[in-house]
């Protein structure tokens, strides 16, 4: 009968570990859903901005032909850069470059991302949870 508390403790520990794994999986799934929503929003914003930029560019060209001065063409240049930025964010590799830079920052500037002293997880557990090898200080 002396083994009963040990078996119960082991069962409780196993159940808690399973619950933690389930919570982590749910958290990661929620993160994926949020990222997908942000990407969908960026793509929708790009379509709207492209329509706006196309309309303004057309009006600028019409203004150029009516006034016979290049001044109305000036807004086309910044609109071109903004459209390229929106496209890169929605369909290009901008998010990949941002993620790569973030990984680089975590790896090279460890001190910027230290957790506060009164925390719920230890540093070792933190690095294990995020799946990155702990950088050397």
NORQUIBEL-V726413 format. One record per helix or strand of 2 or more residues. SS is the DSSP state (~ for helix, > for strand). FROM is the first residue (numbers start at 0). TO is the last residue. If there is no record, write none. Layout:
<<SS | FROM | TO> <SS | FROM | TO>>
This chain:
<<~ | 3 | 66> <~ | 69 | 89> <~ | 93 | 107> <~ | 109 | 112> <~ | 122 | 129>>
